[in-house]
């Protein structure tokens, strides 16, 4: 989450061409504007700290772009540019930022035609916004949450696996309601009454030393950070991991809980509807996993180097 008062340097790319932030545009009559017909991914670039490495590396670019293409296909968009081309555009946007600081990128595929018809299959434009954004300390990311009255959208309404703009209207209402109620986070339930996820993040809990997260059938996004944490926890930390339906009672009696997302990484949950979790926030397992995840993102764990794409900016 961006700190208030922080002015970010931004770089904008439209169909591979670097533009001034105010110059890149699509028609206000386009389907993207009229009906929210766009799909997107957010990625992070991390300053590398391992001996022998330097500059910035983007995390799991290929996996993000594969999910972007799946989302576009499920939304019945025309084919996107090749993955290799979009990957190059992301690297070029990160390079244009220069410097040696963490960055955040958003790549959006949007229907850009000028007619604004719901069934329009106009050409797809690829927009990228890159900004320098340092990663905040884990302790500053602690969230006080409540159970949202807004139910997470179900597969019968709109596939939650699609990362498209309209799906986030549901999330926005949940966040606004949480803040109006004096909380800074929300836990959303699915139509079955089980735990789904946060408005913009997957959810994990620690219970008796096991890492538990709602399964993909619980109407959640198939998060890339979620997948990364499950892999790291099982392989590097020897934690037992469970993907399964999670009821509210299980969450309320968890030792620890946290959100996971590309933008914020790991966000510890300190309380739910005013009731503190027993191990505090961040709890010991949450901190251990966050530290290991940070090491992986920054190139300090060679076994996970396949997840990193070097930017090698000339200015670094």
Secondary structure, 3 states (H helix, E strand, C coil): CCCCCCCCCEEEEECCEEECCCCCCCCCCCHHHHHCCEEEEEEEEEECCCCCCCCEEEECHHHHHHHHHHHHHHCCCCCCCCHHHHHHHHHHHHHHHCCCCCEEEEEEEEECCCCCCCCCCCCEEEEEEEEECCCCCHHHHCEEEEECCCCCCCCCCCCCCCCECCHHHHHHHHHHHHHHCCCCEEEEECCCCCEEEECCEEEEEEECCEEEECCHHHCCCCCHHHHHHHHHHHHCCCCCEEECCCCHHHHHCCCEEEEEECCCEEEEEEEECCEECCCCCCCHHHHHHHHHHHHHHCCCCHHHHHHEEECCCCCC
